[in-house]
Amino acid sequence: RREYAISEEFGYRYSGDWLIGSIAFFNANLTNHQVATVIDLNGALVGATVNAGGETSRGVDIELGTKPWHHVSPYVSAEYLHATMDNDFTTGEQVLPTAGKRAVVSPSVQLAASLTYDDGRLFGSIGGKYVGRQYATFMNDERLPGRATGDIALGWRPRSPPPRRPRGQT
C-alpha cells in the first residue's frame, strides 16, 4: 500500500532590522507509514521497508537569530515533537500492541545554538545541538539516550589578486 500524508502547519515569520525569527505549529497524519528497518529473514539480517500503519505527529518549531552585528550573528532553535503510532503493528501472524506508542526515531526535544563571526575575510562559527531520547523499537522497549554534539569552524578568505591584463595592452 502507498504511504500518504495529510498535514497542516500554522506559523509566523518575522524579519526586522536586526532580529529574525519564526514559530510554526504542525500536525501530520500518515497512512501506511513506510519505515526503513532491518528484519530477520531465515536467520539473515536484511534491510527492508515495512508498513507501520498510521502515525500522528504534532509539534512546534521555534527559531530566533540576528542579522550580523559587528560581524557576529547568534542563532537558537528548538523543536517539540509528539509522534505516536495509530495502529497495532502486524507482522506475519503476530499482532504487536503498538497503537499509542511513540514512533521510532522521533525525539521529543531538539535544541540547537550557534554563534557566527564573518568580517569578509576571517570567518568562524561555534555551535551545539541536543537531540532528546528516542525509541528504537515499535514496542518502545529499547531507546537511544539523548545526545549532544558540537561543531567549530574557522576560515580565512585570501584577497584575490588584481585581474591580469593580456600582454601588449596598457
N, C-alpha and C positions, 0 to 999 in steps of 0.2 A: 504494500500500500504506500501511496505517496504521502510524504510529510507536507503539511501546510500549516500556516500560522495566521492568526488574526491578532493585530497589535494596535495599541493606542499609545500615544505619547503627548504629553502636555508640558510645556515649559516656557521659560522666559530667558532671553539672552540680553545682556547689557554690554555696551561698548562706549565708555565715556572718554573724557580727555586722557585719563591715565589708568582707569580701572576697567577690567574686562571680566565678565562673569556669566555663569549660566546655571540654571536649575531645571531639571527635567524629571518628571514623574512618568513611569511607564508601566504598561500591563501587556502581557503577551500570553496567548493561549495557543499551544501547539497540539496538533492531532497527528498521530502516527509518528511521534518524535523519533528520529533515527539517531542512535547513539553508537559511536565507534567504540569497540571493546575487544577483548581477547576471549575466545571461547575454547573449551577443551573438546576437540574433535577426535575421538578414538585415541586419547592419550597424547595428542599433539596440540600445542597451543597455537591457535590460528587467529589472525586479525579478522574481525568481521564487523558488520553493521547490523544492529538489532533494532526492532521496532519496540520502543519502551512505552508505547501508548500515549496518553495525553500528558501535558505538562503545563503548569501555570507559573509564570514568572512576573513578579511585581517588584518595583523598587523606585529608587530615586538616585540621580546623579547630580553632583554639585561640583562646579569648577570656579576658581577665582584666581586671577592673576593681574599683573600690572603691565603696562607698556613700559619700555625702558626708562629708568630714572637714574641719571648719572651712570648710564650703561648697565644698570642692574635691573633684573626682572625676576620677582618671586612668583611662584605658582603653587597652588594646592588643589587637590581634588579628593572627593570621597564618593563612595557608592555603597548603598544598602540594597541587597538583593534577597528576596524571599521566593525561592523556586521550589515547587513541590510537584511530585508525580500525582496525576489524577486517577490512574488506574492501577490495578494489580498487574504484575508482570507475569506473563505466561511463557514458560519455556518447556517445550515438549508437552508432557503430561502434567507437569508441575505448575502450580499457581503460587507465586510469591506474594504475600500481602504487602505490597509497596504503596498502595494508594495513601496519600497524605504524607509520605516520607519525603525528605529533602532530595532534590535532584542531584545526581552525581556531578562532581567537579563544578559546583556552584557555590563559591564562597559568599557568606552573608555580608562581609565587610571588605572593602578595598580602600586603602588610603595612599596618597602619594603627595610628595612635596619636592620642589626643586628651586634652585637659585641659579640664575644665568647671568654671566657678565659678557659683554661684547662691545668693544670700542672701535670695531672696524678692522683692527689688526690682531689684537690679543682677544681670545675668547675662551670661555670655560663654563662648566656647569657642575653642580653637585646636586644629587637628588637621592631620594629613597622611596621605596614602595613597600607597603604591608598588604599581604593577601591573607585573609582570615581562613580559619579551618574549613575544610570541605570534605564531604563524604566520597569514598572511593568505590562503594558498592551500592546497589539498588536497595538493599535491606538496611542501610545506614549502620552496619555493624563494624565497619572499618573506616577510619577517617585519617586524612592528612592533616598534620598540625599547621597552624598559621606560620607564615614565614615572612621575613623582611629581607629586602635586597637594597643595595646601594650602588650608585654609579658616580664616577668622577671623569670629567673630560677636560682636557686643556689643549689649546691650539694657538697657532700663530700664522697669520697670512702675510707672506712676503710681499713687498711692494713690487709691482710689475715694472720692468724696465721700460723706458720710453720706446715707442714704436720705431723700428729701423726704417730708414729711407733707402730706396734702391740706389745703387751706385749711379753716379752721373747726375743726380738731382740735388739741387741746393735749396 
